[in-house]
Amino acid sequence: MELPKNHFKAAILAGQQQLGLWSQINDATVTELLAGCGFDWMVLDCEHSPIDTATVLPMLQAMASYDVQPVVRARSLNPAEIKKLLDYGAQNILVPYVQNAEEARLAAASVDYPPSGIRGVAGGTRAGRFGRIANYHRIARQEICLIIQIETVEALNNLDEILKVDGIDAIFIGPADLAASMGYPGDASNPAVRETAIEAVRRIRAAGKPCGFLTRDESFLGEVVAAGNVFTAIDIDIMVLRLAAEAKLNRWRKKFGND
């Protein structure tokens, strides 16, 4: 049995725009429904949702028969948690809140086996198709995509050094936390935040790395794509559900004249 190809990694390294959805609903049936919608990639968010390392496995299984590529955001830069996500078969790992080159190096080590890294070795995992993939431990890193999240002023100040770290495949800009770090909590579309984020995207692309982004502000999203953003999350599942439900209810309330 061959190691599964990571089409998401290949696409972003080639600079091909990939449209994604952020997923925070902890339900494998909803995950399967969304997996068939045609997105190139979906984030399973363990940091800011009820999704965790136990419940992410059935969600990965629910996505497996669709073309969409899962990206799993760990709760933190925790090598033990990242190891488990990899063993479950996640090939795209997003590590939040990386602040400096030292943390970036730890993230890189966490997704690679010794002697290059510190990933723990296990033989019968889902990632290795339960031992069916020959030489899995030697070749696994080829198809793993490590994305680190830059989301503070401190991290941006250290961006040049972070970009030099071996093993970082891509970088994701988090505008919400960046806005808070800049003194604009809850105002991710503030002009100062937009300018800072767009400049960061340009710096990352100039260094030859793919850059990712999430915002529900479509004009902001258009600006970061124009700046070179490569993998672009266009919405969040829980917000899509809430807004669609409220819009339909409001339409019907107006029909009955009791709005």
TIBA-996060 format. One line per 2 residues: number of its first residue (from 1); for each residue x, y, z of N, C-alpha, C. Coordinates in Angstrom, 3 decimals, padded with zeros to 6 digits. Each point is the difference from the previous one (the first is absolute). Layout:
N
NUM> X:Y:Z:X:Y:Z:X:Y:Z  ...
This chain:
259
1> 000.849:-001.187:000.000:-000.849:001.187:000.000:000.890:001.243:000.000  -000.393:001.004:-000.797:000.806:001.210:-000.126:-000.436:001.074:000.997
3> 000.941:000.849:000.351:-000.290:001.141:000.849:-000.947:000.949:-000.744  -001.114:000.402:000.623:-000.926:000.921:-000.677:000.683:001.313:-000.377
5> -000.284:000.458:-001.208:000.555:001.269:-000.453:-000.743:001.157:000.656  000.729:001.010:000.378:-000.577:001.191:000.606:-000.203:001.038:-001.104
7> -001.188:-000.012:-000.579:-000.272:000.892:-001.128:-000.074:001.463:000.434  -000.403:000.240:001.235:-000.026:001.374:000.519:001.410:000.568:000.058
9> 000.924:-000.768:000.551:001.383:000.453:000.096:000.581:000.271:-001.388  -000.228:-000.919:-000.915:000.523:000.175:-001.362:-000.556:001.259:-000.642
11> -001.290:000.262:000.215:-000.650:001.149:-000.628:000.530:001.317:000.552  000.126:000.096:001.334:000.427:001.292:000.550:001.476:000.258:-000.279
13> 000.815:-001.067:-000.034:001.407:000.206:-000.342:000.159:000.433:-001.445  -000.984:-000.376:-000.837:000.012:000.414:-001.402:-000.662:001.360:-000.197
15> -000.487:000.604:001.093:-000.631:001.309:-000.092:-001.408:-000.012:-000.541  -000.677:-001.145:000.062:-001.368:-000.121:-000.513:-000.999:000.360:001.100
17> -000.871:000.947:-000.295:-000.970:000.462:000.992:-000.901:-001.147:000.462  -000.103:-000.148:001.321:-000.830:-001.033:000.616:-001.015:000.674:000.924
19> -001.284:-000.258:-000.263:-001.065:000.624:000.782:-000.469:-000.946:001.093  -000.082:000.520:001.214:-000.297:-000.854:001.138:-001.120:000.495:000.878
21> -000.384:-000.867:000.937:-001.038:000.283:000.985:000.532:-000.350:001.378  -000.280:000.859:000.974:000.371:-000.264:001.389:-001.128:-000.787:000.647
23> 000.328:-001.102:000.668:-001.030:-000.837:000.608:000.156:-000.039:001.509  -001.092:000.378:000.702:-000.019:000.002:001.461:-001.162:-000.818:000.565
25> -000.790:-000.612:-000.863:-001.127:-000.809:000.451:000.482:-001.423:000.239  -000.135:-000.446:001.224:000.540:-001.294:000.416:-001.000:-001.117:-000.293
27> -000.138:-000.320:-001.280:-000.937:-001.045:-000.403:000.480:-000.586:-001.324  000.246:-001.309:-000.022:000.562:-000.628:-001.195:-000.970:000.013:-001.180
29> -001.304:-000.023:000.283:-000.978:000.055:-001.092:000.039:001.356:-000.686  000.090:001.069:000.798:000.133:001.341:-000.575:001.317:000.101:-000.776
31> 001.046:-000.575:000.544:001.289:000.003:-000.692:-000.117:-000.678:-001.358  -000.675:-001.140:-000.035:-000.160:-000.713:-001.271:-000.821:000.815:-000.987
33> -001.067:000.627:000.483:-000.812:000.855:-000.871:000.850:001.108:-000.617  000.783:000.680:000.846:000.822:001.104:-000.484:001.124:-000.486:-000.914
35> 000.502:-001.201:000.268:001.094:-000.541:-000.819:-000.415:-000.183:-001.452  -001.305:-000.168:-000.239:-000.476:-000.179:-001.360:-000.408:001.278:-000.700
37> 000.255:001.147:000.631:-000.442:001.279:-000.571:000.928:000.540:-001.087  001.213:-000.550:-000.098:000.898:000.431:-001.056:001.165:000.871:000.441
39> 000.151:000.227:001.309:001.168:000.759:000.476:001.282:-000.786:-000.269  001.087:000.725:-000.193:001.300:-000.653:-000.188:000.546:-000.524:001.324
41> -000.298:000.688:001.092:000.522:-000.386:001.312:-000.952:000.466:001.085  000.049:-000.685:001.128:-000.802:000.355:001.172:000.858:-000.099:001.243
43> -000.082:001.008:000.846:000.680:-000.041:001.290:-000.918:-000.634:001.039  000.502:-001.016:000.694:-000.647:-000.536:001.185:000.687:000.674:001.184
45> -000.728:000.889:000.658:000.604:000.925:000.950:-000.076:-000.533:001.428  001.116:-000.525:000.502:000.055:-000.490:001.377:000.306:001.104:001.004
47> 000.335:001.184:-000.480:000.384:001.074:000.925:-001.206:000.750:000.547  -000.926:000.375:-000.857:-001.103:000.877:000.413:-001.359:-000.637:-000.222
49> -000.126:-001.285:000.252:-001.279:-000.684:-000.189:-000.038:-001.242:000.878  -001.149:-000.689:000.065:-000.071:-001.245:000.771:000.766:-001.162:-000.640
51> 000.493:000.174:-001.211:000.777:-001.055:-000.645:001.294:-000.204:000.781  000.346:-001.256:000.283:001.254:-000.275:000.691:000.667:-001.221:-000.616
53> 001.070:-000.448:000.609:000.773:-001.089:-000.596:-000.762:-001.314:-000.018  -001.022:-000.144:000.843:-000.804:-001.215:-000.028:-001.053:000.051:-001.099
55> -000.635:001.164:-000.164:-001.107:000.093:-000.956:000.455:000.308:-001.422  001.253:000.402:-000.170:000.469:000.331:-001.345:000.137:-001.249:-000.869
57> 000.233:-001.165:000.602:000.192:-001.220:-000.791:-001.231:-000.352:-000.835  -001.215:-000.090:000.572:-001.148:-000.295:-000.863:-000.263:001.083:-001.041
59> 000.413:001.215:000.262:-000.159:001.070:-000.982:000.953:-000.215:-001.178  001.226:-000.420:000.290:000.933:-000.340:-001.075:-000.527:-001.175:-000.815
61> -000.565:-000.985:000.667:-000.567:-001.153:-000.701:-001.177:000.409:-000.877  -000.809:000.949:000.491:-001.153:000.471:-000.768:000.414:000.737:-001.266
63> 001.184:000.614:000.010:000.485:000.756:-001.154:000.749:-000.864:-001.003  000.347:-001.212:000.385:000.979:-000.792:-000.754:-000.427:-000.336:-001.422
65> -001.291:-000.117:-000.267:-000.433:-000.402:-001.340:-000.271:001.185:-000.918  000.319:001.206:000.468:-000.223:001.213:-000.791:001.333:000.626:-000.403
67> -000.057:000.884:-001.005:001.229:000.619:-000.509:000.558:001.072:000.927  -000.801:000.522:000.892:000.452:001.068:000.901:001.119:-000.504:000.900
69> 000.963:000.875:000.269:001.157:-000.358:000.815:-000.161:000.534:001.428  000.082:-000.865:001.016:-000.097:000.485:001.381:001.274:000.688:000.454
71> -000.181:001.111:000.701:001.081:000.669:000.724:-000.429:000.016:001.463  000.802:-000.540:000.888:-000.373:-000.052:001.409:000.797:001.038:000.775
73> -000.736:000.904:000.666:000.686:000.972:000.856:000.083:-000.570:001.412  001.232:-000.209:000.458:000.226:-000.472:001.366:-000.413:001.074:000.999
75> -000.197:-000.410:001.234:-000.367:000.973:001.034:001.151:000.936:000.315  001.224:-000.499:-000.153:001.179:000.805:000.329:001.226:-000.687:-000.578
77> 001.139:000.610:000.209:001.272:-000.608:-000.400:000.352:-001.063:001.045  -000.630:-001.161:-000.152:000.139:-001.102:000.949:000.424:-001.241:-000.777
79> 001.280:-000.397:000.062:000.475:-001.134:-000.795:-000.797:-001.282:000.228  -000.454:-000.250:001.230:-000.764:-001.216:000.282:-001.342:000.017:-000.732
81> -000.663:001.146:-000.007:-001.277:000.107:-000.710:000.216:-000.094:-001.507  001.011:000.670:-000.506:000.287:-000.035:-001.436:000.311:-001.425:-000.442
83> 000.753:-000.741:000.815:000.304:-001.402:-000.302:-001.282:-000.800:-000.161  -000.945:000.187:000.903:-001.250:-000.754:-000.068:-000.797:000.359:-001.249
85> -000.067:001.290:-000.337:-000.712:000.419:-001.207:000.622:-000.618:-001.244  001.326:-000.043:-000.050:000.690:-000.630:-001.122:-000.297:-001.495:-000.055
87> 000.016:-000.669:001.140:-000.283:-001.429:000.031:-001.428:-000.300:-000.450  -000.909:000.935:000.244:-001.378:-000.170:-000.472:-000.101:000.105:-001.524
89> 001.041:000.513:-000.633:-000.003:000.112:-001.454:-000.065:001.405:-000.536  000.016:001.000:000.879:000.036:001.385:-000.480:001.339:000.252:-000.686
91> -000.042:000.496:-001.227:001.229:000.313:-000.732:000.297:001.497:-000.015  -001.000:000.818:000.340:000.163:001.453:000.024:-000.249:000.481:001.425
93> 001.045:000.516:000.639:-000.079:000.428:001.385:000.208:001.513:000.079  -000.940:000.669:000.645:000.100:001.442:000.233:000.277:000.221:001.483
95> 001.119:000.640:000.295:000.410:000.240:001.387:-000.230:001.474:000.321  -000.866:000.293:000.971:-000.296:001.402:000.303:001.075:000.667:000.845
97> 000.003:001.312:-000.050:000.722:000.863:000.936:001.494:-000.318:000.096  000.630:-000.091:-001.152:001.459:-000.165:-000.023:000.617:001.389:000.041
99> 000.881:000.215:000.964:000.477:001.348:000.289:001.408:000.297:-000.499  000.818:-001.037:-000.189:001.401:000.251:-000.330:000.601:-001.222:-000.693
101> 001.257:000.124:-000.395:000.660:-001.081:-000.734:000.161:-001.253:000.845  000.231:000.155:001.295:000.144:-001.161:000.878:-001.281:-000.826:000.024
103> -001.144:000.665:000.113:-001.274:-000.713:-000.017:-000.261:-000.606:-001.370  000.389:000.691:-001.050:-000.163:-000.547:-001.351:000.817:-001.271:-000.172
105> 001.201:-000.020:000.568:000.834:-001.204:-000.080:-000.632:-001.161:000.768  -000.620:000.289:001.137:-000.676:-001.057:000.748:-001.181:-000.549:-000.799
107> -000.748:000.879:-000.652:-001.108:-000.450:-000.841:000.508:-000.906:-001.113  001.098:000.408:-000.640:000.569:-000.795:-001.089:000.466:-001.363:000.496
109> 000.625:-000.027:001.176:000.467:-001.274:000.561:-001.166:-000.911:000.347  -001.136:000.584:000.372:-001.141:-000.784:000.457:-000.657:-000.808:-001.108
111> 000.198:000.395:-001.267:-000.655:-000.708:-001.101:000.957:-000.920:-000.757  001.214:-000.186:000.526:001.004:-000.819:-000.677:000.559:-001.031:000.974
113> 000.283:-001.189:-000.525:000.590:-001.052:000.830:001.494:000.261:000.215  000.550:-000.585:001.063:001.456:000.053:000.171:000.692:-000.670:-001.192
115> 001.225:000.423:-000.336:000.826:000.920:000.792:-000.266:001.474:-000.244  -000.842:000.328:-000.988:-000.236:001.415:-000.294:-000.960:000.647:000.980
117> -000.930:-000.805:000.556:-001.018:000.573:000.859:-000.213:-000.796:001.263  -001.168:000.223:000.628:-000.298:-000.634:001.287:-001.338:-000.727:-000.023
119> -000.588:-000.202:-001.179:-001.273:-000.708:-000.065:000.176:-001.428:000.517  -000.899:-000.428:000.875:000.088:-001.344:000.556:-000.333:-001.066:-001.034
121> 000.670:-001.116:000.068:-000.137:-001.068:-000.992:-001.012:-001.035:000.488  -000.992:-000.275:-000.826:-000.968:-001.067:000.255:-000.269:-000.711:-001.317
123> -000.195:-001.298:000.040:-000.098:-000.773:-001.241:-001.392:-000.138:-000.574  -001.019:-000.170:000.855:-001.327:-000.347:-000.504:-000.988:001.126:000.003
125> 000.391:001.163:-000.488:-000.883:001.165:000.024:-000.800:000.137:-001.285  -001.076:000.784:000.073:-000.796:000.293:-001.196:000.851:000.719:-001.045
127> 000.920:000.847:000.456:000.847:000.749:-000.933:000.789:-000.927:-000.907  000.485:-001.108:000.535:000.765:-000.972:-000.781:-000.855:-001.125:-000.542
129> -001.313:000.243:-000.031:-000.975:-001.010:-000.452:000.191:-001.300:000.780  000.199:000.182:001.319:000.097:-001.121:000.933:001.112:-000.977:-000.386
131> 001.125:000.613:-000.389:001.188:-000.781:-000.320:000.107:-000.451:-001.439  -000.936:000.411:-000.850:000.005:-000.457:-001.396:000.899:000.832:-000.914
133> 000.363:001.222:000.411:000.851:000.851:-000.837:001.458:-000.308:000.316  000.684:-000.544:-000.982:001.412:-000.358:000.206:000.837:001.256:000.240
135> 000.894:-000.092:000.976:000.933:001.084:000.312:-000.716:001.302:000.374  -001.181:-000.121:000.590:-000.771:001.202:000.336:000.835:001.001:000.792
137> 000.733:-000.468:000.986:000.726:000.918:000.880:001.130:000.740:-000.719  000.469:-000.552:-001.107:001.056:000.664:-000.783:-000.559:001.029:-000.980
139> -001.243:-000.215:-000.446:-000.530:000.836:-001.089:-001.157:000.896:000.423  -000.505:-000.154:001.208:-001.212:000.709:000.413:000.126:001.511:-000.143
141> 001.159:000.549:000.359:000.166:001.461:000.005:-000.157:000.600:-001.391  000.222:-000.779:-001.049:-000.130:000.514:-001.362:-001.408:000.542:-000.264
143> -001.015:-000.643:000.595:-001.380:000.370:-000.277:-000.672:000.725:001.161  000.766:000.359:001.013:-000.532:000.802:001.105:000.241:001.473:-000.295
145> -001.013:000.807:000.219:000.111:001.449:-000.190:-000.125:000.680:001.359  001.062:000.633:000.438:-000.009:000.727:001.263:-000.240:001.482:-000.271
147> -001.069:000.493:000.594:-000.363:001.410:-000.119:000.081:000.611:001.395  000.722:001.074:000.135:000.033:000.669:001.296:-000.764:001.312:-000.093
149> -000.625:000.359:001.115:-000.858:001.170:000.014:000.706:001.175:000.663  000.068:001.096:-000.741:000.595:001.250:000.467:-001.153:000.935:000.326
151> -000.116:000.411:001.271:-001.201:000.757:000.370:000.236:001.045:001.090  001.255:000.455:000.141:000.284:001.068:000.962:001.056:000.938:-000.579
153> 000.097:001.158:000.619:001.044:000.951:-000.386:001.372:-000.609:000.241  000.164:-000.697:001.117:001.284:-000.636:000.295:000.395:-000.983:-001.093
155> -000.955:-000.809:-000.435:000.294:-000.975:-001.046:000.382:000.692:-001.302  -000.698:001.085:-000.334:000.350:000.738:-001.220:001.390:000.623:000.108
157> 000.351:000.442:001.187:001.350:000.546:000.194:001.070:-001.072:-000.208  -000.370:-001.251:000.243:000.939:-001.122:-000.150:-000.190:-000.745:-001.320
159> -000.814:000.548:-000.898:-000.380:-000.733:-001.201:001.196:-000.378:-000.873  000.949:000.888:-000.165:001.152:-000.304:-000.856:000.760:-001.223:000.504
161> 000.172:-000.108:001.307:000.698:-001.158:000.567:-000.857:-001.251:-000.089  -001.294:000.144:000.213:-000.910:-001.146:-000.110:000.027:-000.561:-001.418
163> 000.042:000.868:-000.984:-000.013:-000.427:-001.403:001.244:-000.801:-000.379  001.066:000.129:000.782:001.235:-000.724:-000.292:000.020:-001.411:000.596
165> -000.997:-000.343:000.809:-000.009:-001.292:000.689:-000.329:-001.120:-000.982  000.854:-001.019:-000.059:-000.254:-001.156:-000.853:-001.215:-000.767:000.511
167> -000.792:-000.482:-000.930:-001.128:-000.840:000.367:-001.324:000.723:000.107  000.003:001.308:-000.177:-001.253:000.754:-000.011:-000.486:000.048:-001.448
169> -001.132:-000.650:-000.267:-000.491:-000.079:-001.378:-000.817:001.220:-000.401  -000.727:000.581:000.940:-000.856:001.144:-000.312:-000.276:000.780:001.273
171> -000.489:001.217:-000.172:-000.294:000.874:001.139:-001.417:000.547:-000.160  -000.696:000.046:001.118:-001.372:000.494:000.026:-000.057:001.253:000.868
173> -000.619:001.045:-000.516:-000.170:001.236:000.757:-001.365:-000.026:000.686  -000.013:000.213:001.319:-001.249:000.048:000.760:-000.390:001.436:000.305
175> -000.938:000.592:-000.751:-000.285:001.425:000.168:-000.699:000.359:001.308  -000.787:-000.923:000.573:-000.730:000.336:001.235:000.956:000.204:001.164
177> 000.900:-000.961:000.209:000.968:000.153:001.080:001.007:001.103:-000.303  000.331:000.159:-001.276:000.899:001.089:-000.369:-000.621:001.343:000.369
179> -001.300:000.144:-000.276:-000.689:001.242:000.346:000.066:000.253:001.503  -000.228:-001.039:000.799:000.070:000.159:001.457:001.409:000.379:000.444
181> 000.980:-000.639:-000.606:001.390:000.289:000.352:000.372:001.441:-000.342  -000.630:000.541:-001.042:000.285:001.370:-000.423:-000.823:001.041:000.772
183> -000.894:-000.479:000.887:-000.815:000.922:000.773:-001.382:000.232:-000.558  -000.440:-000.892:-000.923:-001.332:000.124:-000.595:-000.802:-001.294:000.182
185> -000.219:-000.448:001.229:-000.722:-001.261:000.185:-001.413:000.065:-000.583  -000.377:-001.038:-000.732:-001.318:-000.035:-000.615:-000.133:000.831:-001.249
187> 001.087:000.586:-000.479:-000.041:000.888:-001.171:001.062:-000.443:-001.013  -000.161:-001.235:-000.482:001.010:-000.567:-000.901:000.061:000.700:-001.343
189> -001.046:000.758:-000.354:000.008:000.715:-001.273:000.455:001.449:000.139  000.511:000.352:001.175:000.538:001.350:000.193:001.049:000.297:-001.073
191> 000.016:001.211:-000.548:000.965:000.311:-001.069:001.448:-000.304:000.366  000.380:000.244:001.250:001.381:-000.283:000.411:000.281:-001.500:-000.021
193> -000.980:-000.785:000.406:000.153:-001.459:-000.021:000.076:-000.495:-001.431  -000.869:000.531:-000.854:000.006:-000.405:-001.415:001.363:000.281:-000.629
195> 000.506:001.186:000.232:001.297:000.378:-000.577:001.114:-000.920:000.491  -000.011:-000.293:001.309:001.033:-000.864:000.583:-000.102:-001.412:-000.553
197> -001.222:-000.525:-000.090:-000.204:-001.363:-000.498:000.401:-000.122:-001.462  -000.369:000.967:-000.799:000.313:-000.041:-001.433:001.511:000.060:-000.211
199> 000.674:000.829:000.772:001.454:000.078:-000.104:000.639:-001.319:000.414  -000.569:-000.652:001.021:000.523:-001.300:000.430:-000.158:-001.043:-001.094
201> -001.135:000.006:-000.667:-000.216:-000.928:-001.121:001.063:000.221:-001.071  000.267:001.248:-000.313:001.011:000.311:-001.028:001.383:-000.493:000.428
203> 000.334:000.184:001.258:001.314:-000.449:000.501:000.126:-001.515:-000.081  -001.048:-000.687:000.369:000.014:-001.471:-000.031:000.138:-000.502:-001.423
205> -000.735:000.594:-000.915:000.082:-000.424:-001.400:001.354:000.348:-000.607  000.569:001.137:000.393:001.322:000.385:-000.503:001.071:-000.978:000.460
207> -000.244:-000.642:001.147:000.941:-000.997:000.512:-000.223:-001.372:-000.621  -000.988:-000.113:-000.868:-000.249:-001.254:-000.704:-000.904:-000.973:000.722
209> -000.688:000.454:001.045:-000.897:-000.865:000.756:-001.460:000.278:-000.382  -000.847:-001.045:-000.021:-001.438:000.238:-000.159:-000.567:000.650:001.265
211> -000.978:000.847:-000.187:-000.639:000.681:001.119:-001.488:-000.307:000.015  -000.558:-000.158:001.209:-001.423:-000.249:000.166:-000.654:001.084:000.835
213> -001.340:000.066:-000.102:-000.732:001.082:000.662:-001.455:-000.400:000.178  -000.622:000.534:001.052:-001.440:-000.136:000.224:-000.570:001.341:000.410
215> -001.023:000.444:-000.699:-000.827:001.108:000.447:-001.339:-000.110:-000.716  -001.053:000.434:000.691:-001.322:000.019:-000.626:-000.249:001.339:-000.694
217> 000.935:000.922:000.116:-000.067:001.302:-000.660:000.479:-000.187:-001.443  -000.925:000.028:-000.946:000.344:-000.349:-001.378:000.935:001.013:-000.646
219> -000.128:001.261:000.334:000.915:000.984:-000.589:001.417:-000.210:000.534  000.120:-000.317:001.284:001.297:-000.297:000.608:000.588:-001.248:-000.651
221> -000.836:-001.005:-000.187:000.464:-001.239:-000.608:000.510:000.252:-001.420  -000.709:000.845:-000.737:000.450:000.331:-001.345:001.357:000.670:-000.003
223> 000.256:000.832:000.989:001.284:000.696:000.087:001.144:-000.957:000.316  -000.235:-000.959:000.894:001.091:-000.924:000.327:000.266:-000.964:-001.161
225> -001.044:-000.366:-000.734:000.222:-000.843:-001.180:000.795:000.768:-001.048  -000.333:001.264:-000.183:000.748:000.834:-000.951:001.454:000.146:000.424
227> 000.254:-000.065:001.313:001.377:000.113:000.519:000.775:-001.307:-000.147  -000.697:-001.085:-000.379:000.689:-001.256:-000.237:-000.442:-001.162:000.859
229> -001.056:000.181:000.804:-000.460:-001.103:000.840:-000.379:-001.210:-000.854  000.380:-001.183:000.452:-000.134:-001.209:-000.822:-001.106:-000.930:000.482
231> -000.144:-000.199:001.312:-001.104:-000.841:000.482:-000.885:000.860:000.889  -001.254:000.126:-000.431:-000.879:001.050:000.476:-001.280:-000.602:000.558
233> -000.225:000.165:001.299:-001.239:-000.458:000.626:-001.043:001.103:-000.121  -001.139:-000.332:-000.597:-000.980:001.029:-000.342:-001.150:000.098:000.992
235> -000.116:-000.955:000.932:-001.075:000.092:000.987:000.221:-001.036:001.102  -000.906:000.033:000.994:000.033:-000.893:001.158:-001.340:-000.717:000.063
237> 000.016:-001.311:000.146:-001.242:-000.767:-000.109:-001.072:000.463:000.981  000.393:000.288:001.216:-000.989:000.385:001.003:-000.650:001.343:-000.338
239> 000.754:000.898:-000.651:-000.554:001.289:-000.414:-000.891:-000.148:-001.227  000.378:-000.887:-000.930:-000.848:-000.280:-001.160:-001.364:-000.492:000.468
241> -000.008:-000.916:000.960:-001.242:-000.558:000.522:-000.838:001.063:000.704  000.642:000.773:000.897:-000.739:001.010:000.746:-000.621:001.050:-000.899
243> 000.791:000.513:-000.931:-000.490:001.082:-000.859:-001.078:-000.473:-000.959  000.136:-001.222:-000.524:-001.030:-000.534:-000.896:-001.304:-000.212:000.754
245> 000.086:-000.528:001.231:-001.200:-000.225:000.795:-000.688:001.315:000.343  000.793:000.998:000.415:-000.581:001.289:000.365:-000.611:000.699:-001.211
247> 000.666:-000.101:-001.155:-000.513:000.658:-001.205:-001.342:-000.594:-000.416  -000.108:-001.323:000.061:-001.263:-000.632:-000.397:-001.117:000.348:000.978
249> 000.319:-000.034:001.298:-001.001:000.366:001.000:-000.468:001.434:-000.189  000.940:000.910:-000.243:-000.369:001.405:-000.170:-000.856:000.219:-001.237
251> 000.292:-000.736:-001.077:-000.837:000.113:-001.202:-001.440:-000.408:000.293  -000.168:-001.069:000.727:-001.344:-000.488:000.290:-000.698:000.877:001.026
253> 000.723:000.566:000.940:-000.630:000.933:000.942:-000.563:001.207:-000.744  000.746:000.468:-000.999:-000.483:001.157:-000.783:-001.229:-000.372:-000.807
255> -000.057:-001.229:-000.493:-001.176:-000.436:-000.767:-001.264:000.014:000.872  000.180:-000.353:001.276:-001.140:-000.043:000.901:-000.224:001.328:000.721
257> 000.902:000.974:-000.263:-000.185:001.327:000.560:000.245:000.104:001.481  000.793:-000.910:000.563:000.256:000.053:001.446:001.485:000.124:000.283
259> 000.701:000.758:-000.890:001.445:000.189:000.210:000.233:001.142:000.982
